[in-house]
Amino acid sequence: MLAGASLAGLPVWAQSGAATLPLAQSLPDELARALKSKQPLIVMVSLEGCVFCRQARQSHLSPLHKAGTAIVQVDMRQNQPVLDFAGKLTTHDQLTRLWKVSITPTLLFFGPGGKEVAERMEGAYQPDFYGPYLEDRIAQGRKAL
């Protein structure tokens, strides 16, 4: 079912070429790729129209992704299908509810078994501090692996 997904159902902002992240489709597969590279899987919970989400993607997350960091995006309030860490079909919105995410952007850092391995980054940070906080969380996640 997921292999046949197309861009047609995605919001316009997710389809544009500027500062995008891949949408989560199979958390077990995405986590396995991250762990193979000895890094946590970073999941950004985003919301359509969220200015702070766009800033985080453009300034920090998309460049990290392009450099090889394992990052996927989950969209709050979207019914995009995704396999959860147990391999069960669910939606992006259901995942955000399960994870009790109520503010965007939120970054979650997952390790073996889909367990969080670093403190979440919730909401907007001062631009000068976002990068250092993100680097710290990634280091926490790597250390926990």
N, C-alpha and C positions, 0 to 999 in steps of 0.2 A: 504494500500500500504506500509506504513512504517513498519507494523508488520512483513512483509515478508522480510525485508532487511537483508542481510547477510554480513559477513566479506569479502566475495569474491571481492567486489568492493572497499574495503578500501586499501589505500596505506600500504605497509608492515610495516612502522614505526607505524601506528595506530593499527596494529594487534598485535604487540609484547607485552609481558606481562610487560615490564619495563616502569614504570612511564607513564601510560596512563590515559586519562580522557575519560569519556563517550562522544560520539559524540551527539550533539544536534539532537533530532528527533521531539520533540513537545514542543516548547517554552512555550505554555500555561500550559501544564502539569508540565514541569520542574519548571516554575515560581511558580505555585501553591504549589508544594512540598517545595520550598525554603521559601515562605511566611508563610506556615504552621509552619515552624521551626523558624519564625521571623528573617529571614535573606534574604539579597538580593540574586538574582541569579547571579552568576559570569559566564560570557561567555568569554572564551579565544579564540581569533581569532589567528589561527596558520597557518603556511605555511610549506608544506613538505620540509624537508631539512634545516629548520631554526634552527641553533645551539642555538640561544638565546631562542627559543621556547622550545626546549628540556631541556635546563638548568632550565627554569622557571617551567616546568612540574615536573622535577625530584626533584628539591630542595625545591619547595614551594607548587605548586598546587596539585600534587598527594598526598602528605602527608595530606594536608588540606581536600581533597576530602575523603580520607580514614578515617579521623576523623569526617566526617559528614557534611562538608561544601558543599553547593550546587554549583557545578561547572560543566559546560559542555564545550565542544570544538566545534568550528565552523572552518572549513577548507577553507581558501582562495583558490580560483581557483579549487575547487572541486564541482562536481555536485551532491553531496550527498543530497537526499531529506530531507526536514525539514518543519514543520509547523511553520509559523511565529506567532508573538504574536496575530494577528487577526484570526488565525486558517487557513490561506491561505497556500496552498502547494507552496513551493519555493525551492531554493537550497542554500547550504552553501555559494557559491560564490555570489549569488544574495543578500544574507543578508549582506555580507561584503561590497558590493557596496552601498546598501541602508543605512547602518550605516556609510558610508564614511570612512572606515578603509583602510589605505594605508600602514601601517607598522605593522610588526609582531615582537614579540607578542604584541597584544593589549588585555587588560582586560577591559570588560564593566560590569557595576554593575546595574542590573535591579530590579525595584520594581513594585508596583501595576500598571497595565495597560501597562506594558512593557516600562515604562519610566526609563531613567537612573537616579540613585539616588546618584551617587558619581562620582567624576572626573575619567576619563579614565586613565589607565596606558598604555602608548604607548612606545613600543621599549624596549631596554635593559637598565637596571639600574646597577649601581655598585652592585656586589653580596652582600656586607655588608648592602646595603640600600634597596634592593628589599623587603625583609621581612617586615621591618618597614613601608614602603610605602604601601604595600599590606594590612597590619593590619589596617593602618589609613583609607584606602578606604573602607574596610569592616565595620569599625566603623562608617564612614560617611553614608554608605548605611543602616546600622541598625538604626541609628538615624533618617534617613529620612522616615523610614517605618511607 
